[in-house]
Amino acid sequence: MSTKILTVDDSKMVRMIVASTFKPYDCEIVGAADGGEGVEVAIKEQPNLIFLDITMPVLDGLQTLQKIRETPSIAHIPVVMLTAESDGQRLAAADSLNVSGYIPKPFKPEQLIELTAKIVPLTLKA
Amino acid sequence: MRGQDPRLPMHREMGPSCHVDHSLISAWARDSVLGVFKTAFGLTAVQVSAPQPPEQSEELIFSEIRFEGSVTVCIRLCMSAGGAASLSSIALRMPSAEICDAHLDDLVGEMSNMILGAVKSRVSDLGIPCRMLIPSVTRSQAILPTAPSECGSTMLYFLFEKHCIAVEISFTHTTECSQLEARLRNESQPYS
């Protein structure tokens, strides 16, 4: 069974870069453009891992993370925050909501692969 | 103690006596532009003193983004659609022909977010509170700006491949921030 990854980011470019990064791997990639949609997609798709942008319109990454942790059917899913800024207070808030890791933007594809492999099974396509 | 996650890159410590001014913000922005090109696209951008004259009129994409607080910084990023297509092609590993306008706008907006995000991190590392806003992207048929749009702004120009990118940086320093810096300086005085 392939690993399912959800990317929640208002930038389609970032969602596409994540999808492109995992193309060689046995992964199914789904995306959402904002936090509200991200929670809905997570409930429906039950991903193994969520990449979550911090700075987003409407519902930002921290608010989305809070919702994820409050929703029993998806509360257990590991979340990795994508962030262009390292604001200590916001990262501390994310830490308190059990974040599995951080990927600073801009990132190299290898950074995504390396961290993902530590959290969920990642195998190259046959 | 700061709450920064140790897995994120730690910026150079400036110490509480550091004075955040326009030249420091501009230097951070310059470093950030070069870092984004290197990390996101594997390219070396070169800073130049003036924009390159365009061979022909080309559509330009502008992105404006700011963070606000005790220090407010706004950057306006401008590049040609051709330049954005070249970078999109690298980032998405797709032929340029498959890149659409929405990709280009998104790329320029995300680049401005990453460039300013790194500057904001350095300001936050000094204990100065500020909040990042969302970029807005527009298009225009024009030539690259040769002068800042606001008094007190700085223009930086960079070349990559055969394209030019302009970055305008404007900076506002509130009284509150000056007081914060003074307090940090006082707290750092050794006991006698």
Interface residues (C-beta under 8 A of the other chain):
Chain A: D10 S11 K12 M13 V14 M16 I17 S20 T55 M56 P57 T83 A84 E85 S86 D87 G88 Q89 L91 A92 D95 G101 Y102 P104 K105 P106 F107 K108
Chain B: R2 G3 Q4 D5 R7 L8 P9 H11 G35 V36 T39 A40 S88 A91 L92 R93 A102 H103 D106 L107 G109 E110 N113 M114 L116 G117 A118 K120 S121 S124 D125 P129 M132 I134
